[in-house]
């Protein structure tokens, strides 16, 4: 089941990475004092993504 289409339908890795890159660029342009809250939200998003693909 390595190439299961169910996994790609539930999780688009390339789109997710692009979204993360855009968020990191936004954070980079913000004031340093505002980074912590955005990094925490990004960390939660990464944890959710890893949890959703854990069974693949």
Beta strands, then each sheet from edge to edge (+ up, - down):
end
